[in-house]
Amino acid sequence: MLLEPGERTTTEEQQHQRITAILSQANQTILLAENTEKPVGFVAGLGGPCRRNRHCAHLVMGVLQASSGQGVGQSLLVELEKWARGCNVRRLELTVMAHNARAIRLYEKVGFVEEGIKRHALVVDGRPVDEICMAKLIDA
Ligand SMILES: CC(C)(COP(=O)(O)OP(=O)(O)OC[C@H]1O[C@@H](n2cnc3c(N)ncnc32)[C@H](O)[C@@H]1OP(=O)(O)O)[C@@H](O)C(=O)NCCC(=O)NCCS
C-alpha cells in the first residue's frame, strides 16, 4: 500500500467519482472479493490512456489481513487476467516493495516475472525501500 494510515484525505464523494471514472474506461476495472458479509479484497487494473499504452494495465491489490493466506489474492488475479483477455489488455504490470515476500510469492505463482528494481523508490518509517517491477504478458 502506498498511503500510510491517516494519509488518505479523499471524501466518500470524491472516491465515488474516482471509481465511476475508472469504471467508465473500457481498459480499467475494479474487482471485489466478498465473503458472505463484506468485501475482503480488491484488485484494480488501470489501463493506459493512449493508443500506445492502452494494452497495458497497472494493477493494485489488497486483501484484508484476516482473510489473507486463503487464496483470495490468487483468485482475484485469475479473474483480472480473464478480464484482461476480454478487453485486449495484453500486459499487466505492478510494483511491489522488495521485502513483501507474500505478495512477490503470489505474483510469481500466477506468472509475473521481475523486470527490474527501482532503488530507494519509497521511504518507509524513515528508511529507503526498493520497489521491484513485475509484469505478465497475456497471450492473444
Ligand atoms: C499480498 C496479498 C495481496 C496476498 O493476498 P492473499 O489472499 O494473502 O494471497 P494468497 O492466499 O492467494 O497467496 C499468498 C501466497 O503467499 C504465500 N505466503 C504467505 N506468507 C508468506 C511469506 N511470509 N513469505 C512468502 N510467501 C508467503 C502463501 O503461502 C501463498 O502461496 P501458496 O499458495 O503457494 O502457499 C495480501 O496479503 C495483502 O493485501 N497484503 C497487504 C497489501 C499488499 O501487500 N498488497 C500488494 C502490494 S503490491
The ligand as a MOL file (V3000), in Angstrom:
LIG
                    3D

  0  0  0     0  0            999 V3000
M  V30 BEGIN CTAB
M  V30 COUNTS 48 50 0 0 0
M  V30 BEGIN ATOM
M  V30 1 C -0.2210 -9.6320 -0.8250 0
M  V30 2 C -1.6890 -10.0250 -0.7000 0
M  V30 3 C -2.4880 -9.3140 -1.7850 0
M  V30 4 C -1.7750 -11.5520 -0.9140 0
M  V30 5 O -3.1350 -11.9350 -0.8470 0
M  V30 6 P -3.5370 -13.3610 -0.2200 0
M  V30 7 O -5.0010 -13.5160 -0.3580 0
M  V30 8 O -2.9510 -13.4680 1.1310 0
M  V30 9 O -2.7720 -14.3270 -1.2350 0
M  V30 10 P -2.9610 -15.8980 -1.4330 0
M  V30 11 O -3.5080 -16.5040 -0.1780 0
M  V30 12 O -3.7220 -16.1240 -2.7030 0
M  V30 13 O -1.4510 -16.3770 -1.6870 0
M  V30 14 C -0.4010 -15.9480 -0.8540 0
M  V30 15 C 0.8290 -16.8160 -1.1330 0
M  V30 16 O 1.9400 -16.2800 -0.3900 0
M  V30 17 C 2.4290 -17.3000 0.4930 0
M  V30 18 N 2.9110 -16.6330 1.6990 0
M  V30 19 C 2.2420 -16.2790 2.7890 0
M  V30 20 N 3.0550 -15.6570 3.6690 0
M  V30 21 C 4.2760 -15.6300 3.0940 0
M  V30 22 C 5.5450 -15.1520 3.4900 0
M  V30 23 N 5.7290 -14.5260 4.6500 0
M  V30 24 N 6.5900 -15.3030 2.6440 0
M  V30 25 C 6.4330 -15.9110 1.4310 0
M  V30 26 N 5.2440 -16.3890 0.9960 0
M  V30 27 C 4.1820 -16.2540 1.8320 0
M  V30 28 C 1.2580 -18.1950 0.7590 0
M  V30 29 O 1.6930 -19.4330 1.2570 0
M  V30 30 C 0.6340 -18.2410 -0.6340 0
M  V30 31 O 1.3780 -19.0920 -1.5090 0
M  V30 32 P 0.9740 -20.6670 -1.6880 0
M  V30 33 O -0.4460 -20.6760 -2.1880 0
M  V30 34 O 1.9550 -21.1490 -2.7090 0
M  V30 35 O 1.1020 -21.2880 -0.3600 0
M  V30 36 C -2.2600 -9.6880 0.6930 0
M  V30 37 O -1.5170 -10.3520 1.6700 0
M  V30 38 C -2.2730 -8.1860 1.0020 0
M  V30 39 O -3.2160 -7.4980 0.6520 0
M  V30 40 N -1.2240 -7.6790 1.6480 0
M  V30 41 C -1.1780 -6.2690 2.0550 0
M  V30 42 C -1.2270 -5.3030 0.8760 0
M  V30 43 C -0.2280 -5.6820 -0.1840 0
M  V30 44 O 0.8790 -6.1070 0.1050 0
M  V30 45 N -0.6540 -5.5130 -1.4460 0
M  V30 46 C 0.1810 -5.7850 -2.5780 0
M  V30 47 C 1.0180 -4.5820 -2.8380 0
M  V30 48 S 1.9900 -4.7960 -4.3280 0
M  V30 END ATOM
M  V30 BEGIN BOND
M  V30 1 1 1 2
M  V30 2 1 2 3
M  V30 3 1 2 4
M  V30 4 1 2 36
M  V30 5 1 4 5
M  V30 6 1 5 6
M  V30 7 2 6 7
M  V30 8 1 6 8
M  V30 9 1 6 9
M  V30 10 1 9 10
M  V30 11 2 10 11
M  V30 12 1 10 12
M  V30 13 1 10 13
M  V30 14 1 13 14
M  V30 15 1 14 15
M  V30 16 1 15 16
M  V30 17 1 15 30
M  V30 18 1 16 17
M  V30 19 1 17 18
M  V30 20 1 17 28
M  V30 21 1 18 19
M  V30 22 1 18 27
M  V30 23 2 19 20
M  V30 24 1 20 21
M  V30 25 1 21 22
M  V30 26 2 21 27
M  V30 27 1 22 23
M  V30 28 2 22 24
M  V30 29 1 24 25
M  V30 30 2 25 26
M  V30 31 1 26 27
M  V30 32 1 28 29
M  V30 33 1 28 30
M  V30 34 1 30 31
M  V30 35 1 31 32
M  V30 36 2 32 33
M  V30 37 1 32 34
M  V30 38 1 32 35
M  V30 39 1 36 37
M  V30 40 1 36 38
M  V30 41 2 38 39
M  V30 42 1 38 40
M  V30 43 1 40 41
M  V30 44 1 41 42
M  V30 45 1 42 43
M  V30 46 2 43 44
M  V30 47 1 43 45
M  V30 48 1 45 46
M  V30 49 1 46 47
M  V30 50 1 47 48
M  V30 END BOND
M  V30 END CTAB
M  END
